[in-house]
């Protein structure tokens, strides 16, 4: 009994990997260039996020700490640095929106193709019987 269960689990794992391979092939067959843009968007978004997080230490060390104790601190360099980091975050958010929007289209298009293929195979199977 346990042998049959193990065999069924192994067969299911093999089937899952084959199905995943077929879906990935289907996606890259029809949406290859889209996936390139998704990959670029993910990389740029991640870099922008890391750059923004790393900026916090620079912000404190270079801009805020030197202003402590001054009677009339100059906020010009701080404003320039904040503007730059806002631009980095906007670029990251734009890339994130772009790749998520593309993935919505890819996902929906892939599901449509899978349903169409399934329907056409079901029609052929129905005609045979």
N, C-alpha and C positions, 0 to 999 in steps of 0.2 A: 504494500500500500504506500509506504513511504517512498519507494523507488518511483512509483508512478507520479507522485507529487513532485519529486525532484525533477523528473523528466518534463513534466508540464511547466515547471518554473523555468527550466532552461530553454524550452521551446518558446515560451513567452518572451524571454529576454532576447532571443535571436530574432523573433518577429518584431519586437519593438525597435531594435537597431536597424533592421531592414526597412521598416516603415519610416523611421527618422531619416534614413539615407535617401529614400524616395522623395520625401517632402523637401529636403534640402536641395536635391537635384532639380525638383520642380521649381523651387523658388529661384535658384540661380539660373535656370534655363530661361525663365521669362523676365526676371527682375535683376539681372546681373549688375547693370550700371546703377540701379537704385541701391543695391547692397553696398556698392563702393561708396556712394554718398553717405549711407548710413554709418559705415565704418569710419569715414572721415569725420562725420558729425560727432560720433561718440568720442573719438580721440580729442578733437578740439574742445568739446564740452568738458571732458575730464581734465585737460590741461588748464582750462580757464578756472575750473573749480579749485584745483590744486594751487594755482597761482594766487587766487583770491585768498585762500586760507593761509598761504605762506606770507602774504602781505601783512597780516596782522602783527607779526613780530617786527617787521620793518617799520610799520606805522608807529608802534610804541617806541622802538629804539631810536629811530631817526627823526621823528617829527614831534611826538608828544612829550617825551622825556626832556628834550632840550628846552621846551617852552615852559616847563615847570619852574616857577620862581622868577620869571621875567615879568617886569612891570607892563611892558607892551609887546606881547609876542607877535611875530609875523606869521600870519596864517596862509600866506601865498603859496609856499611850497607844499603845505599840507593840502590845500585846495587842489593844487595841480596833481598831487599823488592820488587824492580821492577821485578826481575826474578820470584819471587813467584806470583806476581799478573798477570804476563804474562801467567804463567802456569794455574792459575785459569781461566783467560779469554779463553785460548785455550781449556780447559776442557768444559767450557760453550758453546763455539762455536761448539765443536765436538758433544756435546749432542744435541744442537739445530739442527745441520745438520742431526744427526741420527733420531731424532723424526720426522723431516719434511720429510725425505726420506721414513721412514716407513709409514707415513700418505699418501704419494703419492701412495704407493703400496696398502694400505688399500682402499683408495678412488677409485682407478682404478679397483681393484678386486671387490669391492662392486657394482660399476656401471655395471661391466660385469655380475655379478650374477643377478642383477635386470633386465638387458636386456634379459638374458637367460630365467629367469622366465616369463617375459612378453611375450617373443616369444613363449615359450611352451604353455602358456595359450591362446595365440592368435591362435595357431595351433589347440588346442582342441576346442576352440569356433568355428573355421572355419569348423571343421569336423561335429560339431553338426548341424549347419545350412546348 
